[in-house]
Amino acid sequence: NEEVGEENSFTLHRLLARASRAKPRQARPPPAPVCNNCKHVPCLGGEKLTKGNFVANSRISDISFSYSGIKGKTVKLDGSQVTFVDERDQIRYQFPMYRFKFCCE
């Protein structure tokens, strides 16, 4: 049990001075929501489809020149081939996955 003295008083004043100069902590921003389409944080909209980021039932679009404009929903990945349902005719197709990117909103 120490008595209140000059040394304790000096230490207390130094701590209070330091506390008054300290910046208040910034509140952390809320975590980004998981994308409804690609199921990733951050969203992978516009990113190429890979084996590592494939998600069934996600909206994709073709990035090749020969079939540009094809958009569909992924069904499955078989090796490097993606099976998807075309939005226009609701028919299943299978193409190499390197031709597609995520089409998130």
ABEGO torsion letter per residue (X at the ends): XBBBBAAAAAAAAAAAAAAAABBBBBBBBBBBBBBAAAGBOBBABGBBBBAAABBBGBBBBBABAAABGBBBBBABBBEABBBBBBAAAGBBBBBBAAABBBBBX
